């Protein structure tokens, strides 16, 4: 890492980059694993320093723990009565069944149950608990519910940067998105600078928030545009979420097309998931 990259990293962690600079840096994080590792190493070092400071404050202001009270021992004078009760319980347990059996009738009882029609066969299930017939019918909405989770990665975590710096509209958007407050994230997105609203990386997060709040058609349009533009660090991720949109809409043919593309892309992190879904909807 050269001196300029080191300075930019430190400014990023100090929350001193402008919004466009931060987006460019986060784009570089997505594309450069070495840079991601370096940021994570610096982040952990800063976190350790902050935790050490908090621990010292806690020790300084901590109150000595209260003395635990010990439960009183079992009173010795109750022991004879307890033994008598125990003996009575044992005798009752031994005597009562014999009284019941002596009062039973010797008349034979026909305990043969009537035979009804045979029960229908139980449908064979696989690992996800759905009958195979239902899986082959392509219950796409249930597949969507089983596989959908809004996108997250550590570069979005607002705790990476210095919390003492006043937050911007972009900070607010990323904060509520990270907190899984997707309806609030959509509101925060509308308050961003117009230039930032056109950035594909931020539009990708917006589309995830739309999909999480049942605005599937709007989300699908954004994912398709991101794939078409090809500029975002989230193109591969956008194709996965595009497939999930098709599943939610019940469009099996379009879902198969998107999922097949993912399966045939060796570098995609979604290959195994896509293959599992294809096996169920075909």
Buried (B, 14 or more C-beta within 10 A) or exposed (E): EEEEBEEBBEBBBEBBBEBEEBBBBBBBBBEBEEBBEBBBEBBEEBEEEEEEEEEEEEEEEEEEEEEEEEEEEEEEEEEEEEEEEEEEEEEEEEEEEEEEEEEEEEEEEEEEEEEEEEEEEEEEEEEEEBBEEEBEEBBBEBBBEBBBEBBEEEBBEBEBBBEEEEBBBBBBBBBBBBEEBBEBBBEBBEEBEEEBEEBBBBBBBBBBBBBBBEBBEBBBEBBBBBBEEEEBBBBBBBBBBBBBBBBBBEBBEBBBEBBBBBBEBEEBEBBEBBEBBBEBBE
